[in-house]
Amino acid sequence: MPHSAPYAPPRTHGHHARATPHARHASRPDRPASLHALWLALLATPLAASANSPVLILPDMAGSFGVTTATATWLVTVFAWAVAVGTPLMAGLLRRRGLGVTLRLAAVLITAGTAVVAAAPWLPLAMAGRAAQAMGGAGLVTVAMSLAGSVRRMGVITAGFGILGAAGPLLGSTIAGAASWRLSLAVGVVALLALPAVTRRAELSAPSRTTPFHGRGATLLVLLATALVLIPRFPLPAIAASLAVVALLALHVRSHPDGFVPASRLRTRTFVLSTLLACTFATSYFTLLFAVPRLLDDRTDWSTSTIGTGQLIALLTGSTLSMALAASATRWGRPRVLTILLTTGSLAPLTALLTPWPALLLPAATLAVLTASAGQATLAVYATQAAPTAQRPTAIGLFNLGYQLGGAFGPAIAALVILSA
């Protein structure tokens, strides 16, 4: 499979047209070749640590606000919701205003949200702060994935998601034990260290033309994502609301086929199937991420630190394997990669559900993060490579919306099935 860049240079007319070095550089203003993939990983992946840092400290957070542990999972759900809705919104901003504006807004949201979480005396206010952190992080992830350009570089980013996501629970628990759980929720600010390296190249990627912002399409997409996120907690009203918004969104897309949700993407089978698969894999991973520690605590006499260390090793192993799979994806071909993903993606939940041995829950977590991380890397490129240049940021945003919906479904399912038991 050929490598695909989120933005492609314009084609020249004529069979013998040759570009000078200066012309080649000018034609690829949005692909700063000197920007190392590790900078992109640093920009994007602290979001995963921030999202997963509450896994082992939910009881502490619940006690601080005087609520149950199941209620405290709203801090996790609202974070995932904000990432989900923030991703396409930030992608639209990136498409319309370019890297500079998107990076600055993301930095402001992360900083302000972290300050609110640090001081919030009430759960709803802390939820608002977490939402701001998440939307800012979604902007940084959108920028990083838009600049990745290949499965290999995308694999570095998504493996970083897995690695920092793996470290997130134990990191959150360690920081909470040494200082405060509030400080545990501030780890996302580390991403701001990558801003100077990326911002120096922001002027090279200003949009060549201003594209209109379709407010109605954006609003309907946010409403749809919100209704979908609430399905695990309020099934009947959320399903009814989702169907109603889908109908309205379909009418909007029909009348504005090149709007916030391009009709051409929804009609592309590869895009739709890749996004649905990514959502499924993410749902399985995030469900197990929150369920496995509780199941191990119930079924074994392991300490919290032992459970956290075991989960860390399991998730780091899966993340490392995911980077290897993403690096080999081009050589192996799409059918083989999809077969591997479907196999490991099925084995993870089945092992967790059917095993009589608690220790096998950790290999199930390994398979889950392997599938989710490698799937995000490979499926993102499959989903977006056929999109026109102007629609690449939007395609990435919509794909990541599907993945992040899984990040919202998973903790809610774990809360309903495990944490509230």
Protein Blocks (a to p, Z undefined) as FASTA:
>chain_A
ZZddfbdcdddedjkbccdfklmmmmmmmlcfklcfklmmmmmmmmmmmmmmmmmmmmmm
mmmnopafklmmmmmmmmmmmmmmmmmmmmmmmmmnojmlmmmmmmmmmmmmmmmmmmom
bfklmmmmmmmmmmmmmmmmmmmmmmnopaklmmmmmmmmmmmmmmmmmmmmmmmmmmom
klmmmmmmmmmmmmmmmmmmmmmmccfbdcdddfklmmmmmmmmmmmmmmmmmmmlmmmm
mmmmmmmmmmmmmmmmmlmbdfklmmpmklmmmmmmmmmmmmmmmmmmmmmmmmmmmmmc
cdfklmmmmmmmmmmmmmmmmmmmmmmmmmnomklmmmmmmmmmmmmmmmmmmpcbfklm
mmmmmmmmmmmmmmmmmmmmmmmmmpcfklmmmmmmmmmmmmmmmmmmmmmmmmmmmmmZ
Z
